[in-house]
Amino acid sequence: MNKLVKPSKYNAVLTIPSSKSYMQRAVALAILADGETVLKNPDFSNDSSAALQIAEDLGCEVKRSESEVRITPTGEIKTLNVSVGEAGLGLRLFTPVCALFGRDITISGRGSLLKRPMTMMEKPMEELGVTISLSSGYVPLTLHGKLRGGHSEIDGSESSQFLTGLLTALPKAENDSVLTVQNLKSVPYVQMTLDIIEKFGGKIENLDFKVFRIRGSQHFTSTEYQVEGDWSSAAAHLVAGAVSGKAVIRGLNPESLQADRAVLDVLTQVGADMKITDKEIIVEKKLLRPFVFDATDSPDLFPVLAALAANCGGESVIRGVNRLAHKESDRATAIKEEFSKLGIKIVLDGDFMRIQGGKISGGVTVSSRNDHRMAFSLAVAALNADSEIEISEAQSVAKSYPRFWEDFEGAV
């Protein structure tokens, strides 16, 4: 699917979708909880829908409505073959969860997930009681054995998602566990994990995000959990308001632990006109200064920050390029190549991306690379182009934000 975006003044008043990051974590905990869990304000993006299907596959009764999802474990696994779709978090989260069942469960995926190496899970899982059979280092993978707990060392330099999976599952293992983590990135995402585990009654001792002590044989209590709004989805609209009009965004928690809340720090740095209350965040267009920002802990912001930088006078610098290699696309290369089609010069300098703001040229077709966040970014960039821009593979937004185009087009 292609989308044609014309230069436009942006005027959005939106309630943002729920966080797929919190939703997937909540589904995983609901699978392991005692009794019925009620998830309010649920997310039904592709990634979250895949998580709900896994809950059903692992024997849960799942009742869906627009306002809530009810998940009740039954103890009867329906299939030993589950799919996480294209969800990178889903794969790394549900692998340890599935390993608690002690069955030879095969986990598959599709699309870009088939190109993401998963060998980092093999040794830690083996130390904790489970052997993983990979397909030349990639999914599909098959689990052998049962997650029993123990001691393991985790490399957190590439992603915190596997650590999130272990922290979620190990409280239910029969033995106590100690995880030692080296070079942890994306600390905010681990904070999110610990936060929601606590809300389900789990207890984990966190020693400065370097050592985690986890008592085994814990019980997660069924609960009613409100899924908060998604800062990753909101970032595109907030930046659109800053560069091309006004955005009034509702449904966000201003004190959220979500990493992409850091977009507010960048918007403050560039001098955007902002007002923040408990009910809404308002961002309006203003002459913008270039910025310097370390996105190591919030790499999903890279694409939309590139669109922001293109609209700032002078050179903006974003750190954290090394975090972008194994996303839905090779995002660093994708950003550089697609924005060059728009006349924006980008230099990749080791771990730094240097973006020269300036005139955005239209009259071209750019590709989302089947990456939802690239689609968001290119749509924002098109608002201030000198002529219309066509975005290919625009359907990629369904991964995290199925109604993005409806919301975006309603604001232009």
Secondary structure, 3 states (H helix, E strand, C coil): CCEEECCCCEEEEEECCECHHHHHHHHHHHHHEECCEEEECCCCCHHHHHHHHHHHHCCEEEEECCCEEEEEECCCCCCCEEECCCCHHHHHHHHHHHHCCCCCCEEECCHHHHHCCCHHHHHHHHHCCEEEEEECCEEEEEEEECCCCEEEEEECCCCCHHHHHHHHHHHHCCCCEEEEEECCCCHHHHHHHHHHHHHCCCCEEEECCCEEEECCCCCEECCEEECCECHHHHHHHHHHHHHHEEEEEECCCCCCCCHHHHHHHHHHHHCCEEEECCCEEEEECCCCCCCEEECCCCHHHHHHHHHHHHCCCCEEEEECHHHCCCCCCCHHHHHHHHHHCCCCEEEEECCEEEEECCCECCCEEEECCCCHHHHHHHHHHHCCECCCEEEECHHHHHHCCCCHHHHHHCCC
